[in-house]
Amino acid sequence: MSRNEGPIVELPGISVIETVVTFFVIPTVMFVVISVLAYAMSKPRTAKTSTLTTIE
């Protein structure tokens, strides 16, 4: 007599490629994108000089 209350269904695991993509590639790409966006939003802006406001 079995103590299991139902049939045991074995689900297939994920492959090595899926593991690498899920746990390495996707987080790395997200980190790079967020870093670039944060840098782009906070980088110092150069003052544009106009010919009307400068005296030579």
N, C-alpha and C positions, 0 to 999 in steps of 0.2 A: 504494500500500500504506500502510495506516495503522499508526502506532506504538501506538495505543490497544489495550489488551488486552480491552476489552469495550465494550459500548454506553455512551455517555455519557448519563446521565439527569439532566436539569435539574429540580431541585426548586423548587417555587414559593417565593418569598420571603415574609416576613411583611409585613403591611400597616403603614401608619403608626400606626393605632390600636393594633395589637398591640405595636408597638415602644414607643410611649409608655406603655402599660399595663405592659409587662414591665420597662422600664428606668427609669421615673419613678414611676408610681403605686404599684406594689407595694413598692419600697424605701422610699418616703416613708411609706406606711401602716405598714410594719414599724418604721421609726424612731420614729414617733409612739407606737405601741403599746408598744414597749420603753421609751421615755422615760417614759410615763405609769406603767407598771408599776414602773420603778426609782424614780420619785418617790414613788409610793404606798407602797413598801416602806421608804423611807428618810426620809420626812418626819417632822419632830419631832412627837411626840404630846403633846397637851395633858394636863396632870395633871388628872384628875377629882377634884374635891374632894367629900368626903362630909360630910354633916352630923354624922357621928359623930367625925370627925377634926379638925374646925375648932372653934375657940372664938371666939365673938363677944363 
